[in-house]
């Protein structure tokens, strides 16, 4: 019986990983099917910036100028922006799967729901990143790493008109909340609390998101968590 339980447990874990991989691949497929309307996307980006100016939240230029004083920091933020979104999120989900299966299922479903909702917003409200909106914001990934993560001429690794909401910020918020709630050490919980802030700083300093993009990403993830929790409660009520 112990061997049977071990086999079932391994297959359950494999199934959860496959669900996550399939969801990411579906998102990537749908993203590539969207043809960017650049004039509209750029106008939407400028609308977001104008709203930030009214609210005195237009910090993007100042943050990037400050970071550019230390090129090594900018290069590090570029690498962090390119890798952490996938690597840290995957590591978090694997860790959470071992820590708490119910928590893993909740956060996995929340991130899938938030991503699906964000995709709808991307279709209805395409928005270019600050670096492509003609606002004097530099594309540091392209400048320092010679890497094009999405422009009118090349978009192989990211949706160039999917700035609102920021899934970088949304997923980082989920990781931060999960680590704070389920990590045992105080240092790990502190790292979890700081991680979303570091992600937001990286997205702004590299010219990939406005501050309001990050706020929208956090709100979308909040919706995902609330919806996932409600669905799980409904499922338990139906089976109970």
C-alpha positions as a printed NumPy array, in Angstrom:
array([[  0.   ,   0.   ,   0.   ],
       [  2.845,   2.37 ,   0.754],
       [  4.226,   1.801,  -2.733],
       [  0.814,   2.478,  -4.275],
       [  0.478,   5.709,  -2.318],
       [  3.967,   6.772,  -3.443],
       [  3.075,   6.16 ,  -7.096],
       [ -0.199,   8.085,  -6.775],
       [  1.55 ,  10.957,  -5.043],
       [  4.204,  11.167,  -7.765],
       [  1.599,  11.078, -10.514],
       [ -0.445,  13.734,  -8.731],
       [  2.576,  16.   ,  -8.624],
       [  3.344,  15.332, -12.276],
       [ -0.268,  16.111, -13.195],
       [ -0.106,  19.443, -11.377],
       [  3.112,  20.381, -13.164],
       [  1.602,  19.409, -16.527],
       [ -1.474,  21.54 , -15.82 ],
       [  0.74 ,  24.531, -15.156],
       [  2.886,  23.927, -18.248],
       [ -0.198,  23.464, -20.444],
       [ -1.742,  26.672, -19.115],
       [  1.437,  28.659, -19.815],
       [  1.69 ,  27.218, -23.325],
       [ -1.969,  28.061, -24.   ],
       [ -1.365,  31.618, -22.81 ],
       [  1.685,  31.902, -25.065],
       [ -0.297,  30.547, -28.034],
       [ -3.154,  32.992, -27.491],
       [ -0.694,  35.828, -26.996],
       [  0.979,  35.162, -30.32 ],
       [ -2.405,  35.092, -32.047],
       [ -2.993,  38.7  , -30.991],
       [ -1.791,  41.131, -33.641],
       [ -0.633,  44.311, -31.906],
       [ -2.409,  47.509, -32.916],
       [  0.538,  49.765, -32.227],
       [ -1.124,  53.192, -32.656],
       [ -3.851,  52.253, -30.176],
       [ -1.403,  50.547, -27.809],
       [  0.882,  53.584, -27.756],
       [ -2.061,  55.923, -27.19 ],
       [ -3.27 ,  53.762, -24.292],
       [  0.224,  53.878, -22.776],
       [  0.199,  57.653, -22.997],
       [ -3.266,  57.696, -21.428],
       [ -1.918,  55.682, -18.485],
       [  0.986,  58.101, -18.165],
       [ -1.364,  61.087, -18.284],
       [ -3.439,  59.547, -15.491],
       [ -0.277,  59.054, -13.444],
       [  0.641,  62.698, -13.964],
       [ -2.745,  63.806, -12.667],
       [ -2.288,  61.56 ,  -9.608],
       [  1.393,  62.573,  -9.208],
       [  2.47 ,  58.939,  -9.641],
       [  4.666,  59.424, -12.726],
       [  7.866,  58.098, -11.147],
       [  9.129,  56.027, -14.087],
       [ 11.587,  58.563, -15.489],
       [ 13.041,  59.403, -12.086],
       [ 13.453,  55.749, -11.103],
       [ 15.184,  54.877, -14.35 ],
       [ 17.473,  57.917, -14.272],
       [ 18.51 ,  57.033, -10.713],
       [ 19.223,  53.412, -11.693],
       [ 21.201,  54.407, -14.783],
       [ 23.819,  56.031, -12.533],
       [ 24.972,  52.479, -11.701],
       [ 25.099,  50.464, -14.95 ],
       [ 25.825,  47.184, -13.13 ],
       [ 22.61 ,  47.602, -11.148],
       [ 20.648,  48.205, -14.335],
       [ 22.158,  45.117, -15.965],
       [ 21.286,  43.084, -12.869],
       [ 17.718,  44.392, -12.949],
       [ 17.512,  43.507, -16.649],
       [ 18.526,  39.91 , -15.937],
       [ 16.181,  39.775, -12.971],
       [ 13.312,  41.042, -15.116],
       [ 13.971,  38.426, -17.804],
       [ 14.336,  35.421, -15.492],
       [ 12.615,  35.887, -12.13 ],
       [  9.091,  35.97 , -13.554],
       [  9.45 ,  32.333, -14.618],
       [ 12.19 ,  30.897, -12.416],
       [ 11.083,  32.301,  -9.071],
       [  7.415,  31.586,  -9.778],
       [  8.176,  27.974, -10.732],
       [ 10.372,  27.51 ,  -7.66 ],
       [  7.643,  28.986,  -5.462],
       [  4.974,  26.642,  -6.818],
       [  7.216,  23.593,  -6.396],
       [  8.037,  24.663,  -2.84 ],
       [  4.396,  25.342,  -2.021],
       [  3.359,  21.965,  -3.448],
       [  5.635,  20.294,  -0.909],
       [  4.646,  22.654,   1.888],
       [  0.85 ,  22.545,   1.533],
       [ -1.163,  20.853,  -1.208],
       [ -4.351,  22.871,  -0.511],
       [ -2.355,  26.117,  -0.591],
       [ -0.645,  25.053,  -3.81 ],
       [ -3.969,  24.339,  -5.497],
       [ -5.393,  27.66 ,  -4.32 ],
       [ -2.431,  29.72 ,  -5.554],
       [ -2.093,  27.78 ,  -8.792],
       [ -5.773,  28.302,  -9.606],
       [ -5.566,  31.944,  -8.579],
       [ -2.633,  32.57 , -10.898],
       [ -4.361,  30.785, -13.776],
       [ -7.545,  32.806, -13.259],
       [ -5.622,  36.069, -12.963],
       [ -3.667,  35.282, -16.123],
       [ -6.839,  34.45 , -18.044],
       [ -8.466,  37.698, -16.901],
       [ -5.328,  39.657, -17.808],
       [ -5.381,  38.168, -21.299],
       [ -8.912,  39.494, -21.783],
       [ -7.767,  42.943, -20.666],
       [ -4.805,  42.753, -23.041],
       [ -7.189,  42.146, -25.935],
       [ -9.641,  44.865, -24.918],
       [ -7.066,  47.421, -23.779],
       [ -3.741,  46.86 , -25.557],
       [ -1.078,  49.054, -24.014],
       [  2.543,  49.486, -24.982],
       [  5.267,  49.57 , -22.326],
       [  6.767,  52.963, -21.413],
       [  9.948,  52.188, -23.391],
       [  7.92 ,  52.093, -26.62 ],
       [  5.531,  54.974, -25.957],
       [  7.799,  57.86 , -26.928],
       [  8.005,  59.213, -23.383],
       [ 11.775,  59.382, -23.036],
       [ 11.964,  56.048, -21.203],
       [ 14.907,  53.88 , -22.28 ],
       [ 14.708,  50.174, -23.16 ],
       [ 17.517,  49.073, -20.846],
       [ 17.269,  45.385, -21.738],
       [ 17.981,  46.254, -25.343],
       [ 20.636,  48.846, -24.469],
       [ 22.59 ,  46.825, -21.928],
       [ 21.923,  43.209, -22.939],
       [ 21.298,  43.705, -26.688],
       [ 18.073,  41.752, -26.278],
       [ 14.712,  42.683, -27.798],
       [ 11.894,  41.439, -25.563],
       [  9.162,  42.939, -27.686],
       [  8.985,  45.812, -30.149],
       [  7.126,  46.67 , -33.357],
       [  9.739,  44.717, -35.316],
       [ 10.31 ,  41.806, -32.954],
       [  8.2  ,  40.206, -30.215],
       [  9.557,  36.711, -29.64 ],
       [  9.516,  36.526, -25.859],
       [  6.779,  38.807, -24.59 ],
       [  3.506,  40.368, -25.578],
       [  4.606,  43.924, -26.432],
       [  1.131,  45.418, -25.932],
       [  0.278,  43.637, -22.678],
       [  1.562,  46.203, -20.215],
       [ -1.795,  46.575, -18.432],
       [ -2.107,  44.737, -16.13 ],
       [  1.445,  43.725, -15.3  ],
       [  1.563,  39.962, -14.812],
       [  5.099,  40.394, -13.53 ],
       [  3.685,  42.363, -10.628],
       [  0.628,  40.134, -10.273],
       [  2.528,  36.87 , -10.09 ],
       [  5.104,  38.47 ,  -7.784],
       [  2.304,  39.524,  -5.446],
       [  1.069,  35.926,  -5.325],
       [  4.574,  34.638,  -4.608],
       [  5.077,  37.221,  -1.885],
       [  1.765,  36.476,  -0.19 ],
       [  2.343,  32.728,  -0.364],
       [  5.82 ,  32.921,   1.122],
       [  4.708,  35.262,   3.907],
       [  1.814,  32.949,   4.782],
       [  3.55 ,  29.584,   4.557],
       [  7.289,  30.057,   5.117],
       [  8.547,  29.127,   8.556],
       [ 11.622,  31.297,   8.921],
       [ 11.413,  35.006,   9.553],
       [ 14.087,  35.647,   6.921],
       [ 12.095,  33.798,   4.256],
       [  8.958,  35.742,   5.138],
       [ 10.908,  39.001,   4.888],
       [ 12.217,  37.951,   1.466],
       [  8.663,  37.144,   0.425],
       [  7.466,  40.569,   1.502],
       [ 10.269,  42.338,  -0.379],
       [ 10.11 ,  40.271,  -3.571],
       [  7.053,  42.002,  -5.125],
       [  8.599,  45.406,  -4.431],
       [ 11.837,  44.36 ,  -6.156],
       [  9.879,  43.101,  -9.159],
       [  7.997,  46.392,  -9.466],
       [ 11.242,  48.369,  -9.24 ],
       [ 12.779,  46.151, -11.938],
       [  9.821,  46.542, -14.3  ],
       [  9.907,  50.33 , -13.895],
       [ 13.68 ,  50.772, -14.051],
       [ 13.91 ,  48.664, -17.223],
       [ 11.157,  50.679, -18.913],
       [  8.714,  47.805, -19.191],
       [  5.854,  49.002, -16.976],
       [  4.258,  52.036, -15.431],
       [  3.532,  52.06 , -11.707],
       [ -0.195,  51.865, -12.493],
       [  0.465,  48.718, -14.549],
       [  1.83 ,  47.112, -11.384],
       [ -1.154,  48.298,  -9.339],
       [ -3.473,  46.784, -11.942],
       [ -1.491,  43.533, -11.813],
       [ -1.839,  43.324,  -8.046],
       [ -5.581,  43.981,  -8.304],
       [ -5.967,  41.261, -10.94 ],
       [ -4.13 ,  38.81 ,  -8.699],
       [ -6.384,  39.805,  -5.827],
       [ -9.333,  38.965,  -8.051],
       [ -7.699,  35.64 ,  -8.906],
       [ -7.192,  34.714,  -5.262],
       [-10.728,  35.71 ,  -4.317],
       [-12.22 ,  33.822,  -7.262],
       [-10.129,  30.714,  -6.62 ],
       [-11.114,  30.704,  -2.954],
       [-14.796,  31.138,  -3.85 ],
       [-14.632,  28.311,  -6.386],
       [-13.006,  25.978,  -3.873],
       [-15.633,  26.818,  -1.267],
       [-18.371,  26.193,  -3.804],
       [-16.797,  22.883,  -4.755],
       [-16.614,  21.753,  -1.137],
       [-20.218,  22.798,  -0.547],
       [-21.379,  20.864,  -3.607],
       [-19.555,  17.708,  -2.543],
       [-20.414,  18.097,   1.128]])
